[in-house]
Amino acid sequence: MKSRSVRTAGFFVSAALVLQGFAALVSGCGRRTEQPLPAVQADLVVCTDLEPAVYEPVVKEFEERTGLTVEVQAGTSEEVRGWFAQKQTERSRDGSRGAAQPEEWDLAFGVSTELLDEYKALWLPCESSEIEMLDSRYVSPDHAWTGFSVLPLVIMYNTNVVTYRELPVGWESLLEPRWQGRVAFADPEQSDVSALALAAAMLSSQSGEDYMERLAENLNREVLKTVEQGNEGILDGRYSVGVTTEAAAQTLRSGGADVDYIYPEEGTAAVLDGTAVRAGSSHEGAAREFLDFTVSRDAQKIMSVSQNRRSVRMDAATEKGLDPMEKLPLLEADQDTFSEAKQRAKALWQQAAGKEGGA
């Protein structure tokens, strides 16, 4: 996903056009001069690594309800990490903006909470007005961030390629020789989903720390750039199985695609993304209002229905086609344990992927 900027300001542009037309009328028969339209000032600037299909419905609904104009600075996870790092650097320098830094932004939306914790110094503690209805597991203890959605990891497979007798059951299934070169797996250096999957497999499977070497070998030491590429590859039959999120797999399955998925029997993990207001934001009030809206009943319903993402609200019903969260084989480990496991797994992965014959 390339970095992109989206600004919604239809009303202001229309008003500007009317004023421009009126000015032309009162100028009589004099020579017509083209005047540039005034730039629309956003009321709020959001940075995110979410896909448009996820953030656009939420942003649109927020704008319609509040009348505020929102600008979205969207990029890849690595780009967002770079923006955070740049902002942190600015705090200790003269405050000048780097060349690759987007325009001043007010809050991070739908970003991995692990990444938000990594740059905790950037955030303004904000207790949401919806706090009583939020699952405490999905809120930062110091309110530096508030969860937005929960994404359990699954193994998805193509039902036209994988027979009933070949169905995967867990992380160890991805190591079977029958799937050599047929497993879709994104680069764990670029994908938080893949890095978390390696951590979960290392913590729960019988292969332990050997899992990284064995998986790299079964992948022919070749990985994809994104999880989305893997989903597409499974969908068109280039790959038989692969690691993805429950939300992506369920959306494809419910849409009629020839795919299905399982939760690894050894135990799986879930990605938690969240929202955080930047300390020093010039639009703090609007940022707080947006944060509250992201966890409102209506916004969570929009997100759950359209994208099959799990809600962070305690009063949210499980969407049709999904098992209740308490029935999923989630590993009993806290975020610190997973963070440490991810770092260890990525280090072992680098060793395995860098061996002779690697991509």
C-alpha positions in Angstrom: 0.0 0.0 0.0 1.5 3.3 -1.1 1.4 6.3 1.1 -1.6 8.4 0.4 -3.5 11.4 1.6 -7.3 11.7 1.5 -9.1 14.9 2.3 -12.9 15.2 2.4 -14.1 18.8 1.9 -16.9 18.8 -0.6 -19.0 21.5 1.1 -16.1 23.9 1.3 -15.0 23.4 -2.3 -18.6 24.0 -3.5 -18.8 27.2 -1.4 -15.6 28.4 -2.9 -16.8 27.8 -6.4 -20.0 29.8 -5.8 -17.9 32.7 -4.4 -15.6 32.5 -7.4 -18.6 32.6 -9.8 -20.1 35.6 -8.1 -16.8 37.5 -8.3 -16.7 36.9 -12.1 -20.2 38.3 -12.5 -19.5 41.6 -10.7 -16.3 42.1 -12.6 -18.3 43.1 -15.7 -16.7 42.8 -19.1 -13.2 43.1 -17.8 -10.5 40.5 -18.6 -11.2 37.3 -16.8 -8.5 36.2 -14.4 -8.4 32.7 -13.0 -8.1 32.7 -9.2 -6.8 29.6 -7.4 -9.2 28.0 -5.0 -8.3 28.5 -1.3 -6.8 25.5 0.4 -9.2 23.7 2.7 -7.9 23.5 6.2 -8.5 20.1 7.8 -10.1 20.1 11.3 -8.2 16.8 12.1 -5.3 14.9 10.5 -5.2 11.2 11.1 -2.3 8.8 10.3 -3.0 5.1 9.8 -1.8 1.9 8.2 -5.3 0.6 7.8 -6.7 -0.2 4.4 -9.2 2.3 2.9 -12.0 -0.3 3.2 -11.5 -0.2 7.0 -10.9 3.5 7.7 -13.0 5.2 5.1 -16.5 4.2 6.5 -15.5 5.3 10.0 -14.0 8.6 8.9 -17.0 9.3 6.6 -19.5 8.7 9.4 -17.5 10.8 11.8 -17.4 13.7 9.3 -21.2 13.5 8.7 -22.0 13.5 12.4 -19.7 16.2 13.5 -19.3 18.4 10.4 -15.5 18.3 10.9 -13.2 17.8 7.9 -10.7 14.9 8.3 -7.5 14.4 6.4 -6.1 10.9 6.3 -2.4 10.3 5.9 -2.2 6.6 5.1 0.9 4.5 4.7 2.4 1.0 5.2 3.2 -0.2 8.7 6.8 0.6 8.2 6.0 4.1 6.9 3.9 4.8 10.0 6.8 3.6 12.2 9.0 6.0 10.3 6.6 8.9 11.0 6.6 8.0 14.7 10.4 7.8 14.8 10.7 11.2 13.0 8.2 12.8 15.4 10.1 11.4 18.4 13.4 12.8 16.9 11.8 16.2 16.5 10.9 16.3 20.2 14.7 16.3 20.9 15.7 18.6 18.1 14.5 21.9 16.7 11.1 20.6 15.7 11.7 20.7 11.9 9.8 18.2 9.8 11.8 15.6 7.9 11.5 15.2 4.1 9.5 12.0 4.4 7.3 13.2 7.2 3.6 13.9 6.3 1.9 17.1 7.2 1.3 17.6 10.9 -0.9 14.9 12.2 -3.0 14.7 15.3 -3.6 11.1 16.1 -2.7 7.5 15.1 -5.7 5.4 14.2 -5.9 1.6 13.9 -2.1 1.1 14.5 -0.7 -2.0 16.3 -0.8 -1.3 20.0 2.6 -2.8 20.3 4.0 -0.1 18.0 2.0 2.5 20.0 3.7 1.3 23.2 7.1 1.4 21.5 6.5 5.2 21.0 4.5 5.8 24.2 6.3 9.1 24.8 4.4 10.6 21.8 0.9 10.1 23.2 -1.4 12.2 25.4 -3.2 10.0 28.0 -6.9 10.1 27.1 -9.6 8.1 28.9 -12.4 7.5 26.5 -15.9 8.5 27.5 -16.9 4.9 26.5 -14.5 3.4 29.0 -17.2 1.6 31.0 -18.2 -0.4 27.9 -14.7 -1.4 26.8 -13.0 -4.7 27.6 -10.1 -3.7 29.9 -7.8 -6.0 28.0 -8.0 -3.7 25.1 -7.2 -0.4 26.8 -3.8 0.8 27.8 -3.5 0.8 31.6 -2.3 4.5 31.5 -4.8 5.4 28.7 -2.0 6.1 26.2 -4.0 4.3 23.6 -7.5 2.8 23.2 -8.1 -0.4 21.3 -10.0 -0.3 18.0 -10.3 -3.9 16.8 -9.1 -7.4 17.5 -7.7 -9.7 14.8 -7.1 -13.4 15.7 -4.7 -15.2 13.4 -5.8 -18.2 11.3 -4.6 -20.6 8.7 -6.6 -20.1 5.5 -6.7 -22.7 2.7 -8.1 -23.0 -0.8 -11.0 -25.5 -0.8 -10.5 -26.4 -4.4 -6.9 -27.4 -3.8 -6.8 -28.8 -0.3 -8.7 -32.1 0.1 -10.6 -33.1 3.3 -7.8 -35.5 4.3 -5.2 -32.7 3.8 -6.9 -30.1 6.0 -4.4 -28.1 8.1 -5.0 -28.4 11.9 -2.3 -26.1 13.3 1.1 -24.4 13.0 2.9 -27.8 12.5 0.7 -28.4 9.4 2.6 -25.6 7.6 5.8 -27.7 7.9 4.4 -30.7 6.0 6.4 -31.6 2.9 3.3 -31.8 0.8 3.0 -28.0 1.1 6.6 -27.2 0.2 6.5 -24.0 -1.9 2.8 -23.8 -1.5 2.5 -21.8 1.8 1.7 -18.1 1.6 3.6 -16.2 4.2 4.5 -12.5 4.4 7.9 -11.3 5.4 7.9 -11.1 9.2 10.2 -8.1 9.0 7.4 -6.2 7.3 4.3 -7.9 8.6 3.2 -7.8 12.2 0.8 -10.7 11.4 3.6 -12.9 10.3 5.9 -11.9 13.2 3.1 -12.7 15.7 2.4 -16.0 13.9 6.0 -17.0 14.3 5.9 -16.1 18.0 2.7 -18.1 18.6 4.1 -21.1 16.8 7.4 -20.9 18.7 5.6 -20.7 22.0 3.0 -23.4 21.3 4.2 -25.9 18.7 6.3 -29.0 19.3 9.0 -27.5 17.1 9.7 -24.6 19.4 12.6 -22.5 18.3 13.3 -24.9 15.4 10.0 -23.7 13.8 11.6 -20.8 12.0 14.2 -22.9 10.3 11.7 -25.6 9.3 9.2 -23.1 8.0 11.8 -21.2 6.0 12.9 -24.4 4.4 9.3 -25.3 3.5 8.8 -21.9 2.0 11.9 -22.4 -0.1 13.1 -19.4 1.8 10.8 -17.1 -0.2 8.3 -14.7 1.4 5.7 -12.3 0.2 5.7 -8.5 0.8 2.3 -8.4 2.4 -0.4 -10.6 3.9 -2.8 -9.3 1.2 -0.6 -10.8 -1.5 -0.8 -14.1 0.3 -4.6 -13.9 0.5 -4.7 -13.2 -3.2 -2.4 -16.1 -3.9 -4.5 -18.6 -2.0 -7.6 -17.3 -3.6 -6.3 -17.9 -7.2 -4.7 -21.2 -6.3 -1.0 -20.2 -6.5 -0.8 -21.2 -2.9 -2.7 -23.9 -1.0 -2.5 -22.6 2.6 -1.2 -19.5 4.4 -1.3 -17.3 7.5 -3.7 -14.4 7.6 -6.2 -12.7 9.9 -9.7 -14.1 10.8 -11.2 -10.8 9.5 -9.7 -11.3 6.0 -10.5 -15.0 5.8 -14.1 -14.5 7.0 -14.7 -11.7 4.6 -13.5 -13.8 1.7 -15.5 -16.9 2.8 -18.7 -15.0 3.4 -18.3 -13.3 0.0 -18.4 -16.7 -1.7 -14.7 -17.3 -2.3 -13.4 -20.9 -2.4 -11.5 -20.6 0.9 -12.0 -21.7 4.5 -9.8 -21.4 7.6 -8.9 -23.0 10.9 -7.6 -21.7 14.2 -4.3 -23.5 15.0 -5.0 -26.2 17.5 -1.7 -25.5 19.4 -3.0 -22.0 20.2 -3.2 -18.8 18.3 -2.7 -15.1 19.0 -4.5 -11.9 18.1 -3.3 -8.5 16.7 -4.8 -5.6 18.6 -4.8 -2.3 16.9 -5.7 1.0 18.6 -5.9 4.8 18.5 -3.7 7.3 20.3 -3.8 11.2 20.4 -0.5 12.8 19.8 0.7 15.1 22.7 1.0 18.6 21.4 -1.7 18.1 18.7 -3.1 21.4 17.4 -6.5 19.8 17.2 -6.7 18.0 20.5 -10.4 18.5 21.0 -11.3 17.0 17.6 -8.7 14.2 18.2 -10.3 13.2 21.5 -13.8 13.3 19.8 -12.5 11.0 17.0 -11.0 8.6 19.5 -14.3 8.4 21.4 -16.2 7.8 18.1 -13.9 4.9 17.1 -15.1 2.9 20.1 -18.7 4.0 20.0 -21.4 1.4 19.5 -22.1 2.7 16.0 -18.5 2.9 14.8 -17.7 -0.6 16.2 -20.8 -2.0 14.4 -19.7 -0.4 11.1 -16.3 -2.0 11.5 -17.6 -5.4 12.6 -20.2 -5.8 9.9 -18.2 -4.5 7.0 -14.8 -6.0 7.8 -15.5 -8.9 10.2 -13.2 -7.4 12.8 -13.7 -8.2 16.5 -15.1 -5.4 18.6 -13.4 -4.1 21.7 -16.7 -3.4 23.4 -18.2 -5.7 26.0 -21.7 -5.2 24.8 -21.0 -6.1 21.1 -22.5 -9.2 19.8 -20.4 -11.7 17.8 -21.0 -11.3 14.1 -22.7 -14.2 12.2 -20.3 -16.8 11.1 -17.8 -16.2 13.9 -17.3 -18.2 17.1 -17.5 -16.3 20.4 -14.0 -15.0 21.4 -14.0 -17.2 24.5 -14.2 -20.3 22.4 -11.1 -19.5 20.4 -7.8 -21.4 21.3 -6.0 -18.2 22.3 -2.7 -18.6 24.0 -2.6 -17.4 27.6 0.3 -14.9 27.3 0.5 -11.2 27.9 1.7 -8.6 25.5 5.2 -8.4 27.0 5.6 -12.2 26.5 4.5 -12.0 22.9 6.7 -9.0 22.3 9.8 -10.8 23.6 8.8 -13.9 21.6 8.4 -11.9 18.4 11.9 -10.4 18.8 13.4 -13.8 19.4 11.4 -15.4 16.5 12.4 -12.6 14.1 16.1 -13.0 15.0 15.9 -16.8 14.4 14.0 -16.1 11.2 16.8 -13.8 9.9 19.3 -16.5 10.5 17.1 -19.1 8.7 16.2 -16.9 5.8 19.8 -15.8 5.3 21.2 -19.2 4.8 22.5 -20.3 1.4 19.7 -20.7 -1.1 17.6 -18.0 0.6 15.7 -15.3 -1.3 
